[in-house]
Amino acid sequence: MSRLNKYKTLIILSSLAAVSSCSWFSAKDGTEDIDDRYMRSQQGPELQVPPTAKHINVQDRYRVPEGVIITNRDAEGKKLSLDPPQLLLVGGDGVREDLEQSNPTVWIRHQDTPFMDYVSRFMSQKNIPVASSSDSQVSTDWITDDDETALANYIGSYNLDGQRHRITLEIVGQNANEISLQARNTESQRLQGEKWIAMTPSKTVASQFLNAFLGFYDSERTKEARERILEEGTINVNLSTNPQGNIALTAEREFLAVWDQLPRVLEDLNLTVSDRDQSAGIYYFNVKEPATGFWAWLWNDDEANPKVEMEPGDYQILVETTASGVSMTFKDDEGNLLDPSVVTRIYPEFAASFKSRAKQ
């Protein structure tokens, strides 16, 4: 057999295997085709001992006690869901999952614009039909695979084919800095022939819908931050004190203007942002050990060295609102104030970077 014929044979066998596996997983009516023939199995004939046998000792080691009646004969396989697991997108800044809720729920750090404005814009921009809305929730009309919406093209790739779903996004909790957003698949149907048949709502579909919104929300917040930076221009930073009287960098600007600029400033100074917490007003950053020697010079590694004179390690910047604007207080990884001489030494580099818009 030639090499070409071998390849053709492999392709044919692979295709047959794929077709047979698809038919095993899905029945013609759209339900899972789980083999339950074991439920119709009958008891086999009793053991027949030949009349000539004299020394056969028959023992039933797994004997069922007298009086026991097996009542549960329903096929367990058909009760199991074959929906693939769906994780929530909690990688965005200030988003965390609430694992105590029975429906997909996340806590989102949010303080300024009314949150439901983002939900309404999401529904509008994605052309999602809305059945009802209020100050705390929005419920969709039917979303099907026939909808000419951006959402229907990628949500529920496993579930949406030949199905339709109604979903609700609702604010179910709130505190000073966060809101709790929950997604529920309130109603689901499957097209069978020419009729829509009710089916069990899917947590997977609810999770996919919530993920779609979280992606939209993150992109909108990033866009707004960029617009604020462009509108507000450069920031003049001075060496002064914070509300507690400790040495700090200050600026006569709003909190968000300075907060949104800090990642760019730290990156410009070759300092690595390791984390941030807007509710506490803290940026965490790292000063790497500078690369030195011949090889650093040869590969231009020295250009990536920190541009401020600070010892390698982890640090914090506390951003606070003051009577005249904002203060930025520098601390070590344990939250202790840096020596005033260190803050004075690094002030010119930070001030110059805040004033520059070269990397925006």
Secondary structure, 3 states (H helix, E strand, C coil): CCHHHHHHHHHHHHHHHHHHHHHHHECCCCCECCCCHHHHCCCCCCCCCCCCCCCCCCCCCCCCCCCCCCCCCCCCHHHCCCCCCCCCCCCCCCEEECCCCCCCEEEEECCCCCHHHHHHHHHHHCCCCEEEECCCEEEECCEECCCCCCCCCCCCCCCCCCEEEEEEEEEEEECCCEEEEEEEEEEEEEEECCEEEEECCCHHHHHHHHHHHHHHHHHHHHHHHHHHHHHHCCCCCEEEECCCCCEEEEECCCHHHHHHHHHHHHHHCCCEEEEEECCCCEEEEEECCCCCCHHHHHCCHHHHCCCCCCCCEEEEEEEEECCCCEEEEEEECCCCECCHHHHHHHHHHHHHHHHCCCCC
